[in-house]
Amino acid sequence: MRMREIEAVSANCGNVTHQIKMLEEEKAKNDNRLLAGIQSVAPAGIAFNLVRGTYGRNVMIATGEWAKAIDIKLAQLHRKRAACGKRKRAA
C-alpha cells in the first residue's frame, strides 16, 4: 500500500470496521518490511530499488513515516466508528 492509498482510505458507518481491519493488517506487515526498508536504503540496494520503484516506500518504512501515516488514519477511522456507534444508540 502506498502513502497516497493510505491517505485516500475513507469510510462510512457501513464499512469503517472493514477499513480498520485492512489497515491493521497492513500495519502488521510493516514489521516484515522494516528490515527490507532498511536494507534498501543502504548504498548497494538503492539502484536496484529505484529500478523496481520501491525505494521511496522503503525509505518511508525505514524512517517510520509509513507507520505514522497508518496510525493517523487508524485514529481517524476509530473516531468515525465511535461516532457511528453513538448514532446507532441514539436512534
C-alpha positions as CSV (number, residue, x, y, z in Angstrom):
1,M,0.0,0.0,0.0
2,R,1.4,3.4,-1.0
3,M,1.2,6.5,1.1
4,R,-1.4,8.1,-1.2
5,E,-3.5,5.0,-0.8
6,I,-3.3,5.2,3.0
7,E,-4.3,8.8,2.9
8,A,-7.2,8.1,0.5
9,V,-8.8,5.5,2.7
10,S,-12.2,6.7,3.6
11,A,-15.0,5.1,5.5
12,N,-18.7,5.4,6.3
13,C,-20.6,3.7,9.0
14,G,-21.2,0.6,6.8
15,N,-17.5,-0.1,6.0
16,V,-15.5,1.5,8.8
17,T,-14.8,-1.8,10.6
18,H,-13.6,-3.3,7.4
19,Q,-11.3,-0.4,6.7
20,I,-9.8,-0.5,10.2
21,K,-9.1,-4.3,9.8
22,M,-7.5,-3.7,6.4
23,L,-5.1,-1.0,7.8
24,E,-4.3,-3.0,10.9
25,E,-3.3,-6.0,8.7
26,E,-1.2,-3.7,6.5
27,K,0.5,-2.2,9.6
28,A,1.3,-5.8,10.9
29,K,3.0,-6.5,7.5
30,N,5.2,-3.4,8.2
31,D,7.2,-5.4,10.7
32,N,8.3,-7.7,8.0
33,R,9.0,-4.9,5.6
34,L,11.1,-2.9,8.1
35,L,14.2,-4.9,7.5
36,A,13.7,-4.7,3.8
37,G,13.3,-1.0,4.1
38,I,16.5,-0.5,6.0
39,Q,18.4,-2.7,3.6
40,S,17.0,-0.9,0.6
41,V,18.3,2.5,1.7
42,A,21.8,1.1,2.0
43,P,24.0,2.1,-0.9
44,A,24.1,-1.3,-2.5
45,G,20.3,-1.5,-2.6
46,I,19.5,2.0,-3.8
47,A,19.9,1.4,-7.5
48,F,18.1,-1.9,-7.5
49,N,15.1,-0.5,-5.6
50,L,15.0,2.7,-7.7
51,V,14.6,0.5,-10.8
52,R,11.9,-1.6,-9.0
53,G,10.1,1.5,-7.9
54,T,10.1,0.5,-4.2
55,Y,12.9,2.8,-2.9
56,G,10.5,5.6,-1.8
57,R,8.2,3.3,0.0
58,N,11.1,1.5,1.7
59,V,12.6,4.8,2.9
60,M,9.2,5.8,4.4
61,I,9.0,2.4,6.1
62,A,12.6,2.6,7.4
63,T,12.1,6.1,8.8
64,G,8.8,5.4,10.4
65,E,6.8,7.8,8.2
66,W,4.7,5.0,6.7
67,A,3.7,3.6,10.1
68,K,2.9,7.1,11.3
69,A,0.6,7.6,8.4
70,I,-1.2,4.4,9.1
71,D,-1.5,5.3,12.8
72,I,-3.0,8.7,11.9
73,K,-5.5,7.1,9.5
74,L,-6.4,4.4,12.1
75,A,-7.1,7.1,14.7
76,Q,-9.4,8.8,12.3
77,L,-11.2,5.6,11.5
78,H,-11.6,4.7,15.2
79,R,-13.2,8.1,15.8
80,K,-15.5,7.5,12.9
81,R,-16.5,4.1,14.2
82,A,-17.2,5.6,17.7
83,A,-19.4,8.3,16.1
84,C,-21.3,5.7,14.1
85,G,-21.9,3.7,17.3
86,K,-23.2,6.8,19.1
87,R,-25.6,7.4,16.2
88,K,-26.9,3.9,16.4
89,R,-27.5,4.1,20.2
90,A,-29.3,7.5,19.8
91,A,-31.6,6.1,17.1
